[in-house]
Amino acid sequence: MNPAAVPGDCEYPTITAALDAAHLSRANGRTVHVAEGHYDAVSNEKFPLRVTGGISLVGAGASKTVIEGMDSFATIDDGGAWGTSANKATIVTGDKSAVTRIANLRLLSGTQSITQNSSAIFCNRGNGQPPGAPRLEPTLIVDGVTFDAQYDQSLAVTNSMMPEASACNVRVISSTFRNSANGIANNACGGTDDTDTYSSLEIGDGNAAHANLFDNLAADGLCAGDAVRIWGCSSWTSIRGNLFNRGERAVTLAYGGQPDQYVEIIGNTFKSQADGSLQVLISAQVDELSSNQFTLDDALGFECNVQDVGRPSAAIRLWDYGRNTSPRIAHARNNSFIGNRVAVRFEGNTEFDPSDFGTVDDPGGNTFSCNSNVDGFGFDVRQSAHTAADKRMLFAGNYWDHSIPTLSTSESNGLDYWLDSSGPAPLLDNAKLANTTCPKNFTKGP
């Protein structure tokens, strides 16, 4: 569309007018092409833009096509998990069968501070399938979009009960998330209907050319911001080949009491996350964690106001959240943990099922090195949640700062493995010496 055009011959003066015409059309594959320019309320756009029913919205490039603004819309009548009358969004989208592509745009909230319950893109319908069912191709493709400036969550992934129960199924590639509280936030649990719905998320596809960038995502320094937050009822979550750079937390999985939900985190780089890169909470599970790089590099750019000042941030934190449940990593292989305050932290008051970072028959190949704290105690692994007496955490076949990993119930900075005295010792067989040079301010410890 051409912002200077006169209606007719498929050209429209605003995105809003073009979308209105597309909704009236019965043509297949309807696409609104947005020319280079800045589109906002001053230029007569009406927010939120409704990109639904299989209509696609494609700009001339994120540096050329800028859409700025948002307005209120009610989801309380849709009966979904995000039911409120206080939502604001720039774009509302989602369809159970028709495919929508949103591409090559830059989205701005138009506000000077973060507005609660605001989203750049709000997707509450789709073809997400329940756990165990074959995964379908997503009906929402987000490609080459820059999410910028002062949203509560840049992309909201949720469900609706109207006109029938469904949840968003989205693929996100080649996009940038920055300068907001949260990047991608999922919650498809609950609603006014007892019908179960499950979203699906594909965040990156492992192709370096399609990597997403998450940068400078923070909720006012309170350690409440996540680049990716999965609150529950996502049957399939794949996070592959992305860069998480500077933020409060990168990925949080927080749910319990739901059917098995598949999660894979593969080939990502996690850097400079003030309160850790991966939180696995309550009874959440990561099925596959492989070929990721975790580092703090002591280059946060900002610090969080962490209430528990005695708890150094961990690259990976498994915590029962006081629920007497067991979060778990089912299979972790060939990851690199170099230059973190703590690489892996197990925390809880109940018996944890063992996480598998390597067995004798299936060596871990993970590298734990130079994880320490410039002010206090840091560790490669800190285990304060114990397993059953006949089980233990599995850490065989990994690379450590010592050929025989240092294991102790006494704290010392840079220790390979700190173990609460109440539980059985971990499996540390077939350890190898890591050949690493520590980043500045990190040490290999005793």
Secondary structure by P-SEA (a helix, b strand, c coil): ccccccccccccccaaaaaaaaaaccccbbbbbbccccccccccccccccccccbbbbccccccbbbbbbbbbbcccccccccccccccccccccccbbbbbccbbbbccccccccccccbbbcccccccccccccccccccccccccccccccbbbbccccccbbbbbbccccbbbccccccbbbbcccccccbbbbbbbbcccccccbbbbbcccccccccccccbbbcccccbbbbcccccccccccbbbbbccccbbbbbbcbbbbcccccccbbbccccccccccbbbbbcccccccccccccccccccccccccccccbbbbbccccccccccccccbbbbcccccccccccccccccccccccccccccccccbbbcccccccbbbbbcccccccccccccccccccccbbbccccccccccbbbbbbccccccccccc
